[in-house]
């Protein structure tokens, strides 16, 4: 079910990692809300970005613009976002969604893999939010959502780096919410459980059956369900919610 939030119409919302999975579902939902959808893409993906802009506009977006920056390149990110906001106005919604995983037992974990996971999942989200904070303080109805994970709450074998990065996002969320609350800037974290995406579809059937047996609702989540929750948190419907960590996991971690 796609709930309509009138205040999301024309709202400028930036989503990282929006070309697939949960991020793409969220971009599509925001387009249906009539939002101004902004997303980033890497060098060499210009054609993909242009196609996505057209699809989002066709779906109802007030506007849709892809921005060429790598979230791990802070200077590049800062320059591109400053230019965008000078032309289009302040961003008032941010979803730090981009993330990677380098699953490995800790005895085999390489330092470079650990650094890449922390840089992408945690450092990039902090730096992107910092870059936008001055404009957030001047904007209206600002809402930030950090996409953490149920693994950041409960941990998981072979996911030390990923779990640490997602747990770090939770600490960042709570601290930022306290720091910016006096400016009416809200910040919340969402912790998805097992959500059906292209990545999870490729898992071995026995692995999927094991996960399914541990979920009380006995099914995997859909990207659209996560997108609905994020739209709620971006809207004024959640105006009195900040610093929260919200699970969407079918009861996996009760």
N, C-alpha and C positions, 0 to 999 in steps of 0.2 A: 504494500500500500504506500503510495506516494502522497504524504501530507504536504499541503501548500502553506508556505510561510510568506505572507505578503511583504514583510520587511526585507526579505532576501532579494527582492526585485531590484536590479541595478546595483546591488552590493558588490564591491570589488573584492573578490576572494582569490587568494593565491594558494594553489595546491602543488606541492612537490611530488614527484613520482606519480604523475597523473596519467601516464600513457597506457597503463595496464592495471589489472587487478582492482583492489579497493579504490585506488586513486582515480581510475577511469570511471568506475561506477559513481563515485562522488561527483566528478566533473559532469557526468550526464545528468545526475539528479539536480545539480545546481543550475544547469542549463534549463531544465524544465521549470525551475523556480524563477527564471528570467534574470538570473544573476549575471554579473560581469565576471566571467571565468578567466582566470589567469593561471598559466602553468609554465613550467620550465622544460627545456629540452637541451640535449647536448649537441655539440658541433657535429655536423654531418646528418642530422635528423630533421633538416629544414622541411623536406617534403612531408614527413610524418606530421610535423607540427601544423603545416598549412592544411593538410587533410583534416586533422582533428579540429582546427578552428572552424572549418566549414561545417563539420558534423555537429559541433556544439551550437553553432548559430542556427542550423536547421532544426535543432531540438528545442529551440526557444530562448537561447542565451541572449541577453541584452547586447553583449559583445563577448568575444573570445579571442584572447591573444596569448601566443606562445612566446616566452622570453628565453633567449639563448644564453643560459649560464649553467655552470656545473656547481652544485651545492657545496662541493669541497674546495672551491676556488673563491675565497671570501672577497678579494678585491674585485673580481669579475662580477660577482653577485651584487655587490654594493653599487657599482657603476651602472649596471643594467637597471636595477630597481630605482635608483635615483632618476634616471632618464624617463622611466615609465611613469613615475608618480608626478614628475613635472608636467608631463603631457596629459595624463588621464586622471590625476587626483590621487588621494591617499587610499592605500589598501586598508580595508577595515575587517577583513577576515583572513586568517592564515591557517592552513592545515599542513603541519610538518609530517608528511606521509612517507617520503622516500626512505627506503631502508634496504639493507642487504644482510645476508647471513653467510657465515663461513663455518658451517657446523663441523666440529672436530673434537675428539677427546682432548682434554687439556694437556696430556702428555705429548700429543702430536701438534698442538696449536703453535702456529708460526707467528712470530712477533709482527711481521708485516700484515698478516691476515687480521690479527687483533687490532692493529692500528687502523686498517681500512674500515673495519666494522664500526669502531668508535668514531672515526672521522665522519663517516656517512650517516650513521644513525643518531649520534648524540651531538658531536661538535657542530655539525652543519646546521642542525635545528636551533642550537643556541645562538650561533652567529647570525643566522638569517633573522631570527626574532630580534636580536640586538640591533641589526641594521634598520629594521622597520620600527623600532620602539619610539623614536622621536616623532615619526608621523602618526603612530598609534595614539600618542598623547594629545594630538590635535584633532584626531578623527572622532567620529561618533559610533557608538555601539560596536566597539571592537571585541572580537572574540577569536581566541587562538585555541586550536586543538592539536595536541601532540599525539600522534599515533604510536602508542606503546604496544604492549603485547601481554597476553596472559602469562607468557614465559617470564616477563619482567617481574611478575608477582610471585609465581610458584617455582621458577627455575626449571631446568630440564637438562638431563644428561646430554653431553656432546654439544651443548649450546652455551658454553660459558661466556664467550665474547658477546653473542647476541643478547643473552639474558642480562648481562651487565649493562649493555648499551640501553636496553629498553627500561631497566630499573632506573638508570640515570635520568631518563626522560621524565620519569615520575617525580623524582626529586626536583628537577628543573621546573616542572609544572607547578608544584606547590610553592616553590620559592618565588617564581615569577608572579604567580597570582597574588601573593602577599605584597610584593614590591610595587605592583602597578594597580592594585585595587582602588587606591585613592583617586586614580585617574579614570575609574570606571572601565578599565581594561580587564577582561576576563580571560582566564586560561584554564583549560581542562585537559585531561588525558583520557584516551579511549584504549581499552585493552581487548582487542579481538582474540577469540579462541581459534578453533579450527574453522577457517572460512574457505569455502570452495572457490579456488582460482585455478588458472592454468598450471601454476606451480604445484598445487596440491593434487591436481588431477593426474600428474605424472608419477605420483607415489605408488609403490607396490600395494596391491590390494590387501595383503595381509597387514601392512602397516596401517592402512585406512580403517580396516576392521577393528584393529586394536584401539585406535583413537575413538572410533564410534562407540565401542563398548564402554568407554569411560565418560561419555557425555550423557547426562540424565535425560535430555530431550531427544536423544537417539537420532540425531541428524546433524549434519554440518551446517554452518551458517552460510548465508548468501551475502555477496558483496553489497547488494541493495539494502540489506538490513543494517549493515554498518553505515552506509551512506545516509540512511534515514536518521540514524542517531546523530551523526555529525551535523546534518542540516539543522536538527533541533538545537544542538549546542551553538551553532553559528547564529541562530535567530534570537529574537527578543523573547521567544517563548521560554528560554532558559536564562533570563536576565538575572536571576538570583542564584545562579549556580557558578561557582568558581573554585578552583583548587581541587576539584573532584577527580577521582580515578574511577571510571565507569567500565565495568566488564561487560562484554557481549560475547558469551562463550557457551550458551546452552546449559549452564550449570556445571561446567567442567571443573571449575575451582570455586567450590562453596566452602 
